[in-house]
Amino acid sequence: MIKRNQGCVSHGRRYSLLALAVASTLGVPASATAIAEERVAPQSEGAGLTEVIVTARRRAENMQTVPVAVSSIGAQQLEHSVAMDTTSLAQFAPNVVFDKVEAGTAGGAAFSIRGISYQDVEKAFDPTVLLFVDDIAVGTGTGNVMNMLDVQNIEVLRGPQGTLFGKNAVGGIVNIHRREPELHDVFGKVRATVGNFDTRSLEGYLNFGGENFALKLTAAELDHGGYYKNATLGTRQDDRKEQDYGVHWLWQPTRSLKLELQTNHVEQKGTPNPVLNISDRAAINGSGDAFCAFYGQCATNPYKSQSGDPQVAVGEGPTRLTLNSDMNIARLNYDLDDKYRLTYIGGHMKSYDFTQFDFDGTPLPLYSAAKDSWYTQRSHELRISRNDPVLSGQAGVYYWSADSFTINNGPGLVDRASASSKSYSIYGESDYRFANEYVLTTGARHISETKEIGKFVDDGQGRVSIPDGTHFSRTDSANIWRLGLRRELASGDMVYGTYSTGFRSGGFSPRAATISALEHGQAPEKLSNFELGAKTRWFDKRLQLNAALFHMIYDNMQIETSLPAPGGNGQQQGFDNVGKAIINGGELELLARPDQHWTLSSNLGLTDAHYASFFTDLYGTGVKQDFSNLKLRRAPRVTYALAADYRDAVGAGKMNYHVGYNWRSNYEGTLDNAPGTQVKAFGILEASVSYEQGPWSVVLFGRNLTNETAYSHTFSVAPNNQGGSIWKFATPRTPRNYGLQVTYYFE
């Protein structure tokens, strides 16, 4: 419906809890003790693999019993790999791409799971892969590249997760859990890091725990001097100063009642990673990209930047970045009795970010822009859960809303957009155990979302293409389903099969510059996922092997179309539901502990993602064509990772040696697969050596040791049907960096 208005991991016992029909479902809670405990227990000497407790289904369960493709990354793994921000997460999970995209927003991220990607910087668009922080969905890509301060555990769930997590979780979710306050104890940690690129950081937390009240304070100051040289300006770019702080309260007057309140603030200032001009003459007719053909601003060779070095920028314009973000979370758990728990989770997030960009990336003043964005979101969730050996599950209601306002200032252009989203849903998922070893899972969510947008566009020459106050709205509703069956074998292994669906609501393009393109908008897209999996352990629990096969049908895909903008100001973007994709693949995850010294891990992801249909006017020529031969963006056919840790006693302490390598095959960065914009295959090598003695820990680390220079993001501005465009640009991947980290634990 469209309306137009003018004028304005501790050790966990194996849970065998399974699903029932949603109408009667009541869900499994984690016990209050389990929630507060360490999510990944340290290995005991001589032991095999410990059990890993995850909350992939909004309750604490042994990962090996959960019928979901989930990868769990514990605090110890993050520390040994010295994962400084969320872009490091791709190494821990198969079929995952996580790239930094700051071409228009601060800390922006491009997620892709199983070939379902999101790489947009506009807050009016819904991500296809959702980032959760302490069970609060972050509805924008801004700030998703965040530091790993005080992170306890991260879970990467692959495939649609809409029945329990809602809010357009089509491709999957990344769920970050920060350390919770603890009762009856006073302790803390301070960590200092120094490294190349003038890297300096100081961070820590302090826990005060009393009889029934606990307080945790966190603070960090992070600084680096810029990863890239600008040869034109003689400066460095992508420098950053960041200050973070947080307060987390816990009140637990009785065993059955637990209240948590937390607030976290992030403030960043600096410059974004640079834009590199990669325009060339590779078009069919030989004319190439306009900036190359008419201004002589060309890449040295295809797949090269204008400077010839992807770590050297030549843009002449000023660049600047600011991000201020506050997140507040409230959580209440009340155990009604031994089986039932009532949970409330409320969240409020508010942010402001500013970016100033030399978007052409050339020494000439061709195209620069600045963007101010304000964003606010609110969410409320109330659910009741049931914990029972035969019938368990959860049901609840969920409300989420967001408002954003953006001002774009480009050459001769003022563009203002306000957008809002409101989502209401009711959901449930349950497990029903029968014949002892079989568990039936059923789940459903009914969701209704309303999107609104208001626009004003002035080309600076007295031609107002969208009058101030133009406003459109639409409401979309859908039912999301999950049906699964798993069998728990006598050996402790498990096999499962699942059918699940995903939904991503419709909306409007905030980059539309005419009323017709704005009003057209896009309808919802849908996903169907068929999955078979197995979770096994071998050799007295020293080897863990998990596997999954999937077949997904991605229908009514929301795909952008380039259209001429009024006044000769480049392009505008409209959207239409003109694509359907078939995505097949498999995943393998291995974890081994052959003896008390070695821990080995690896993962392999295979994806075959292709369009079944893609018929549209992609280039704004007025003629629709078949583009089903194109490849999906950020869908590498192969991903793999290998890691090894060796731990041994040395003197009065312990030494740990870590090495890891993760690789991604070629993947497309642009919708039209423009020449020169493919992200070439790359592998990231990282290593660390750490020594722990008493309360002290010292780590020498290095990341991207081979100095891989594959791009992290590419874009073709107003592409045409000859393979050319106005210009093409790319952003670089973080170069080799290394340093020393010292940590002191106290109590």
ZAMARGU-4260 file (C-alpha; in steps of 0.2 Angstrom, whole numbers, plus 5000, padded with zeros to 4 digits):
<rodrens>
0) 5000/5000/5000 | 5007/5017/4995 | 5001/5034/5000 | 5007/5050/4994 | 5005/5067/5003
5) 5011/5084/4996 | 5016/5097/5009 | 5025/5092/5021 | 5157/4897/5136 | 5156/4889/5153
10) 5154/4870/5153 | 5136/4868/5149 | 5125/4852/5150 | 5118/4846/5134 | 5101/4853/5131
15) 5088/4842/5122 | 5074/4855/5120 | 5064/4855/5105 | 5051/4864/5095 | 5032/4864/5095
20) 5019/4873/5085 | 5020/4892/5087 | 5002/4894/5093 | 5006/4884/5109 | 5025/4888/5111
25) 5034/4894/5126 | 5053/4895/5125 | 5068/4888/5134 | 5077/4901/5145 | 5095/4901/5150
30) 5097/4899/5169 | 5102/4915/5178 | 5119/4907/5182 | 5122/4901/5164 | 5119/4919/5157
35) 5132/4926/5169 | 5146/4913/5167 | 5160/4913/5155 | 5154/4908/5138 | 5170/4899/5133
40) 5178/4889/5146 | 5197/4888/5147 | 5204/4871/5141 | 5210/4860/5156 | 5227/4852/5153
45) 5226/4835/5144 | 5207/4837/5141 | 5198/4836/5124 | 5186/4849/5118 | 5175/4858/5130
50) 5157/4861/5127 | 5153/4878/5120 | 5137/4886/5125 | 5128/4898/5113 | 5112/4908/5113
55) 5109/4905/5094 | 5090/4902/5098 | 5089/4915/5112 | 5092/4902/5125 | 5108/4894/5132
60) 5112/4878/5123 | 5126/4867/5119 | 5132/4872/5101 | 5132/4854/5096 | 5114/4851/5099
65) 5108/4867/5090 | 5100/4864/5073 | 5107/4880/5066 | 5123/4884/5056 | 5132/4894/5069
70) 5150/4898/5072 | 5155/4904/5090 | 5170/4914/5093 | 5176/4916/5111 | 5186/4929/5120
75) 5201/4918/5120 | 5200/4916/5101 | 5198/4935/5099 | 5213/4938/5110 | 5225/4926/5102
80) 5221/4932/5085 | 5221/4950/5091 | 5205/4954/5082 | 5204/4973/5084 | 5188/4976/5075
85) 5173/4966/5068 | 5181/4965/5050 | 5191/4951/5058 | 5176/4940/5060 | 5176/4933/5043
90) 5191/4922/5047 | 5180/4912/5060 | 5165/4907/5049 | 5163/4900/5032 | 5154/4909/5018
95) 5156/4925/5026 | 5163/4942/5019 | 5164/4957/5031 | 5172/4972/5023 | 5174/4990/5028
100) 5164/5003/5018 | 5166/5021/5023 | 5162/5029/5007 | 5148/5040/5014 | 5146/5034/5032
105) 5158/5031/5047 | 5162/5014/5052 | 5152/5007/5038 | 5151/4988/5035 | 5148/4977/5020
110) 5141/4960/5026 | 5138/4945/5016 | 5133/4928/5022 | 5130/4914/5009 | 5130/4926/4995
115) 5117/4937/5002 | 5125/4954/5004 | 5122/4972/5010 | 5134/4986/5006 | 5124/5002/5007
120) 5128/5017/5017 | 5110/5024/5018 | 5100/5022/5034 | 5084/5021/5025 | 5089/5004/5019
125) 5087/4988/5029 | 5103/4977/5030 | 5101/4959/5024 | 5113/4953/5038 | 5109/4960/5055
130) 5122/4965/5068 | 5115/4962/5086 | 5124/4970/5101 | 5118/4961/5117 | 5102/4956/5109
135) 5098/4973/5101 | 5097/4974/5082 | 5107/4988/5074 | 5096/4993/5060 | 5110/5003/5050
140) 5127/4998/5043 | 5135/5014/5051 | 5147/5010/5065 | 5146/4991/5062 | 5165/4991/5061
145) 5168/4992/5079 | 5181/4988/5091 | 5182/4972/5101 | 5182/4980/5118 | 5176/4969/5132
150) 5168/4956/5120 | 5164/4940/5129 | 5158/4930/5114 | 5152/4932/5096 | 5140/4921/5086
155) 5138/4921/5067 | 5122/4913/5062 | 5120/4908/5043 | 5104/4908/5034 | 5087/4917/5038
160) 5084/4919/5057 | 5068/4929/5056 | 5057/4918/5067 | 5067/4922/5083 | 5077/4938/5078
165) 5065/4946/5066 | 5068/4963/5058 | 5074/4957/5041 | 5087/4945/5046 | 5087/4937/5028
170) 5105/4932/5026 | 5109/4929/5044 | 5115/4938/5060 | 5131/4942/5069 | 5127/4943/5088
175) 5140/4951/5099 | 5139/4948/5118 | 5149/4959/5130 | 5155/4953/5147 | 5141/4955/5160
180) 5144/4961/5178 | 5147/4948/5191 | 5141/4947/5209 | 5152/4944/5224 | 5169/4949/5216
185) 5180/4964/5212 | 5191/4962/5197 | 5197/4971/5181 | 5208/4972/5167 | 5219/4985/5159
190) 5227/4983/5141 | 5239/4994/5132 | 5244/4992/5114 | 5257/5001/5103 | 5261/4997/5085
195) 5265/5004/5068 | 5255/5018/5060 | 5257/5027/5077 | 5245/5015/5085 | 5242/5018/5103
200) 5227/5012/5114 | 5223/5010/5132 | 5207/5001/5137 | 5200/4991/5152 | 5186/4987/5163
205) 5182/4986/5182 | 5169/4975/5190 | 5162/4979/5207 | 5151/4964/5214 | 5142/4964/5230
210) 5128/4953/5237 | 5115/4957/5225 | 5122/4972/5215 | 5136/4973/5203 | 5143/4987/5192
215) 5155/4986/5178 | 5164/5001/5170 | 5173/5001/5153 | 5183/5014/5145 | 5195/5015/5130
220) 5205/5027/5120 | 5211/5021/5103 | 5222/5031/5091 | 5231/5027/5075 | 5240/5039/5063
225) 5232/5034/5047 | 5235/5018/5036 | 5237/5027/5019 | 5248/5040/5011 | 5240/5054/5001
230) 5253/5059/4988 | 5244/5075/4982 | 5241/5082/4999 | 5257/5075/5008 | 5246/5068/5022
235) 5240/5052/5029 | 5222/5046/5028 | 5211/5034/5038 | 5218/5041/5054 | 5207/5039/5069
240) 5205/5045/5087 | 5191/5035/5097 | 5185/5036/5115 | 5173/5023/5121 | 5165/5021/5139
245) 5151/5011/5146 | 5142/5008/5162 | 5133/4991/5166 | 5122/4989/5181 | 5116/4972/5188
250) 5103/4970/5202 | 5098/4953/5207 | 5088/4954/5224 | 5082/4936/5223 | 5087/4920/5213
255) 5071/4923/5202 | 5073/4941/5198 | 5087/4949/5188 | 5088/4967/5181 | 5102/4974/5170
260) 5104/4992/5164 | 5118/4998/5153 | 5124/5013/5143 | 5138/5014/5130 | 5146/5029/5121
265) 5157/5029/5106 | 5165/5044/5099 | 5176/5044/5083 | 5186/5058/5074 | 5198/5057/5060
270) 5197/5054/5041 | 5189/5039/5032 | 5198/5027/5022 | 5203/5035/5005 | 5193/5034/4988
275) 5205/5027/4974 | 5201/5032/4956 | 5201/5016/4946 | 5193/5023/4930 | 5200/5016/4914
280) 5196/5014/4895 | 5190/4996/4896 | 5173/5000/4889 | 5167/4990/4873 | 5168/5006/4862
285) 5185/5010/4869 | 5179/5027/4876 | 5180/5020/4894 | 5175/5030/4910 | 5172/5048/4907
290) 5184/5054/4920 | 5198/5044/4911 | 5192/5048/4893 | 5189/5067/4895 | 5200/5072/4910
295) 5214/5060/4908 | 5212/5054/4926 | 5215/5035/4923 | 5221/5020/4933 | 5238/5015/4928
300) 5231/4998/4922 | 5215/4988/4924 | 5213/4983/4942 | 5225/4996/4947 | 5222/5013/4955
305) 5227/5030/4948 | 5243/5030/4959 | 5247/5013/4954 | 5248/5008/4972 | 5232/5004/4981
310) 5239/5010/4997 | 5243/5028/4990 | 5229/5040/4987 | 5230/5055/4976 | 5213/5064/4979
315) 5215/5083/4982 | 5199/5087/4992 | 5197/5087/5011 | 5191/5072/5020 | 5184/5071/5037
320) 5174/5059/5048 | 5165/5060/5064 | 5154/5048/5073 | 5145/5050/5090 | 5134/5035/5096
325) 5125/5031/5112 | 5117/5014/5115 | 5106/5011/5130 | 5099/4993/5135 | 5087/4987/5148
330) 5085/4968/5152 | 5073/4960/5165 | 5072/4942/5168 | 5059/4935/5180 | 5058/4916/5184
335) 5039/4912/5187 | 5044/4895/5192 | 5056/4881/5188 | 5049/4880/5170 | 5044/4897/5165
340) 5053/4914/5163 | 5047/4931/5158 | 5060/4942/5149 | 5060/4960/5143 | 5073/4968/5133
345) 5072/4986/5128 | 5085/4996/5118 | 5088/5014/5112 | 5102/5020/5101 | 5106/5037/5094
350) 5120/5042/5083 | 5126/5057/5072 | 5139/5055/5059 | 5148/5066/5047 | 5158/5062/5032
355) 5167/5073/5020 | 5174/5065/5004 | 5184/5068/4989 | 5173/5055/4979 | 5183/5056/4963
360) 5199/5051/4970 | 5209/5062/4958 | 5221/5077/4959 | 5207/5087/4950 | 5192/5095/4959
365) 5179/5084/4950 | 5167/5078/4963 | 5167/5080/4982 | 5153/5078/4994 | 5148/5079/5012
370) 5135/5070/5022 | 5127/5074/5039 | 5116/5060/5046 | 5106/5058/5062 | 5099/5041/5067
375) 5088/5035/5081 | 5081/5018/5085 | 5070/5011/5098 | 5065/4993/5102 | 5055/4983/5115
380) 5053/4964/5116 | 5043/4954/5129 | 5044/4935/5128 | 5039/4921/5139 | 5049/4905/5138
385) 5047/4887/5144 | 5061/4875/5149 | 5055/4857/5149 | 5063/4840/5143 | 5049/4836/5132
390) 5041/4853/5126 | 5050/4869/5127 | 5051/4885/5117 | 5047/4904/5118 | 5034/4916/5112
395) 5034/4935/5112 | 5030/4952/5104 | 5042/4964/5097 | 5042/4982/5092 | 5056/4991/5083
400) 5056/5009/5076 | 5069/5020/5068 | 5070/5038/5062 | 5084/5046/5051 | 5088/5062/5043
405) 5102/5065/5030 | 5108/5080/5022 | 5119/5077/5006 | 5129/5092/4999 | 5137/5089/4982
410) 5142/5100/4967 | 5127/5111/4964 | 5115/5099/4974 | 5106/5100/4990 | 5097/5084/4995
415) 5088/5081/5011 | 5079/5065/5016 | 5070/5060/5032 | 5065/5042/5034 | 5056/5031/5047
420) 5052/5013/5050 | 5040/5005/5062 | 5040/4986/5064 | 5027/4976/5074 | 5028/4957/5076
425) 5022/4942/5086 | 5033/4926/5086 | 5036/4909/5093 | 5047/4894/5091 | 5046/4878/5101
430) 5054/4860/5102 | 5045/4844/5105 | 5054/4828/5109 | 5047/4812/5104 | 5053/4794/5103
435) 5067/4799/5114 | 5080/4804/5101 | 5070/4815/5089 | 5066/4833/5091 | 5053/4843/5080
440) 5056/4862/5079 | 5042/4873/5073 | 5042/4892/5073 | 5033/4907/5065 | 5033/4926/5065
445) 5020/4938/5059 | 5028/4954/5055 | 5021/4971/5049 | 5032/4986/5044 | 5028/5003/5039
450) 5041/5014/5029 | 5040/5032/5026 | 5051/5044/5017 | 5051/5063/5015 | 5063/5072/5002
455) 5069/5088/4995 | 5081/5090/4981 | 5087/5106/4973 | 5100/5106/4959 | 5106/5123/4964
460) 5100/5131/4948 | 5082/5135/4953 | 5075/5118/4947 | 5068/5109/4962 | 5065/5091/4956
465) 5057/5086/4972 | 5048/5099/4982 | 5051/5101/5000 | 5038/5091/5010 | 5036/5077/4997
470) 5031/5062/5007 | 5027/5043/5003 | 5023/5028/5014 | 5020/5010/5012 | 5015/4995/5024
475) 5021/4977/5021 | 5016/4962/5031 | 5022/4944/5030 | 5023/4927/5039 | 5040/4919/5042
480) 5041/4900/5045 | 5053/4888/5052 | 5051/4869/5052 | 5065/4857/5057 | 5068/4839/5063
485) 5084/4833/5071 | 5090/4816/5078 | 5102/4815/5092 | 5112/4799/5090 | 5118/4788/5105
490) 5136/4793/5101 | 5131/4811/5106 | 5131/4817/5088 | 5116/4826/5079 | 5109/4827/5062
495) 5096/4839/5056 | 5085/4846/5042 | 5077/4863/5042 | 5066/4873/5030 | 5065/4892/5035
500) 5060/4908/5026 | 5066/4926/5027 | 5057/4942/5023 | 5065/4960/5020 | 5052/4974/5019
505) 5050/4986/5005 | 5054/5004/5005 | 5060/5019/4996 | 5077/5025/4989 | 5084/5040/4998
510) 5095/5044/4983 | 5080/5046/4971 | 5081/5064/4964 | 5064/5064/4955 | 5046/5061/4961
515) 5043/5046/4950 | 5059/5037/4955 | 5055/5041/4974 | 5037/5035/4973 | 5041/5019/4964
520) 5050/5012/4979 | 5052/4993/4981 | 5041/4979/4987 | 5047/4966/5000 | 5059/4952/4995
525) 5058/4934/5001 | 5070/4920/5004 | 5067/4901/5006 | 5081/4890/5014 | 5082/4871/5014
530) 5096/4865/5024 | 5104/4848/5030 | 5117/4848/5043 | 5127/4836/5055 | 5137/4840/5071
535) 5149/4827/5076 | 5163/4823/5088 | 5176/4810/5086 | 5191/4802/5095 | 5186/4804/5113
540) 5180/4822/5109 | 5196/4828/5103 | 5190/4831/5085 | 5174/4841/5081 | 5167/4841/5063
545) 5151/4851/5059 | 5144/4852/5041 | 5129/4860/5032 | 5122/4859/5014 | 5110/4873/5009
550) 5098/4877/4994 | 5091/4895/4994 | 5078/4903/4983 | 5080/4922/4984 | 5065/4930/4976
555) 5059/4948/4972 | 5076/4954/4975 | 5077/4973/4978 | 5089/4979/4965 | 5095/4996/4961
560) 5094/5004/4944 | 5104/5019/4938 | 5093/5033/4931 | 5099/5051/4925 | 5098/5064/4938
565) 5090/5081/4934 | 5102/5096/4930 | 5116/5084/4924 | 5121/5080/4942 | 5126/5062/4938
570) 5114/5048/4943 | 5100/5044/4954 | 5095/5027/4960 | 5078/5019/4959 | 5074/5001/4965
575) 5064/4987/4958 | 5060/4969/4963 | 5067/4962/4946 | 5079/4948/4952 | 5078/4930/4958
580) 5093/4920/4963 | 5097/4902/4967 | 5111/4899/4980 | 5118/4882/4983 | 5132/4878/4994
585) 5140/4869/5008 | 5150/4872/5024 | 5163/4863/5034 | 5170/4867/5051 | 5183/4858/5060
590) 5190/4860/5078 | 5203/4848/5085 | 5213/4846/5101 | 5225/4832/5098 | 5234/4834/5115
595) 5236/4847/5129 | 5247/4858/5118 | 5239/4860/5101 | 5222/4867/5096 | 5218/4867/5077
600) 5204/4874/5068 | 5198/4876/5050 | 5183/4880/5040 | 5178/4879/5022 | 5163/4887/5013
605) 5157/4884/4995 | 5144/4894/4987 | 5136/4894/4969 | 5126/4910/4968 | 5118/4914/4952
610) 5103/4924/4945 | 5088/4913/4939 | 5081/4929/4932 | 5086/4947/4931 | 5076/4957/4918
615) 5077/4976/4920 | 5082/4993/4913 | 5099/4992/4923 | 5107/5007/4914 | 5092/5019/4912
620) 5092/5017/4893 | 5073/5015/4892 | 5075/4997/4886 | 5074/4982/4898 | 5086/4968/4895
625) 5091/4951/4902 | 5105/4952/4915 | 5104/4935/4922 | 5122/4932/4916 | 5129/4944/4929
630) 5136/4937/4946 | 5130/4942/4963 | 5140/4954/4973 | 5151/4948/4987 | 5148/4930/4984
635) 5165/4921/4983 | 5164/4903/4977 | 5176/4898/4990 | 5181/4904/5007 | 5193/4894/5019
640) 5202/4897/5035 | 5216/4888/5045 | 5222/4892/5062 | 5234/4883/5074 | 5238/4887/5092
645) 5252/4879/5102 | 5253/4882/5121 | 5266/4876/5133 | 5273/4880/5150 | 5289/4891/5150
650) 5297/4896/5166 | 5284/4901/5178 | 5271/4906/5165 | 5264/4899/5148 | 5268/4903/5130
655) 5255/4903/5116 | 5260/4903/5098 | 5246/4907/5086 | 5245/4908/5067 | 5230/4910/5056
660) 5226/4911/5037 | 5209/4915/5029 | 5206/4916/5010 | 5192/4922/4999 | 5191/4918/4980
665) 5187/4932/4967 | 5170/4941/4970 | 5161/4955/4962 | 5160/4972/4970 | 5147/4980/4959
670) 5130/4976/4953 | 5134/4977/4935 | 5151/4968/4937 | 5159/4983/4929 | 5177/4980/4921
675) 5190/4983/4934 | 5179/4982/4949 | 5181/4964/4954 | 5188/4960/4971 | 5203/4949/4967
680) 5206/4933/4977 | 5216/4937/4993 | 5222/4929/5009 | 5225/4937/5026 | 5239/4930/5036
685) 5240/4934/5055 | 5251/4928/5069 | 5254/4931/5087 | 5266/4926/5101 | 5260/4928/5119
690) 5267/4925/5136 | 5256/4924/5152 | 5263/4924/5170 | 5252/4928/5185 | 5241/4943/5181
695) 5252/4949/5166 | 5250/4945/5148 | 5262/4951/5134 | 5257/4948/5115 | 5267/4952/5100
700) 5256/4952/5085 | 5255/4955/5066 | 5240/4956/5054 | 5239/4955/5035 | 5258/4950/5036
705) 5259/4947/5017 | 5252/4965/5015 | 5237/4960/5004 | 5231/4974/4993 | 5214/4968/4987
710) 5201/4981/4987 | 5188/4981/5001 | 5174/4990/4991 | 5172/4995/4973 | 5158/5006/4965
715) 5154/5011/4947 | 5145/5028/4946 | 5131/5029/4933 | 5137/5013/4923 | 5132/5012/4904
720) 5128/4998/4893 | 5145/4999/4885 | 5155/4994/4900 | 5159/5012/4905 | 5153/5024/4918
725) 5156/5042/4924 | 5170/5035/4935 | 5174/5020/4945 | 5182/5020/4963 | 5188/5008/4976
730) 5193/5009/4994 | 5208/4999/5000 | 5210/4985/5013 | 5220/4988/5029 | 5238/4985/5026
735) 5251/4976/5036 | 5250/4981/5054 | 5259/4974/5069 | 5262/4979/5087 | 5264/4974/5106
740) 5250/4972/5118 | 5252/4971/5137 | 5237/4966/5148 | 5236/4966/5167 | 5222/4957/5176
745) 5219/4962/5194 | 5207/4957/5208
</rodrens>
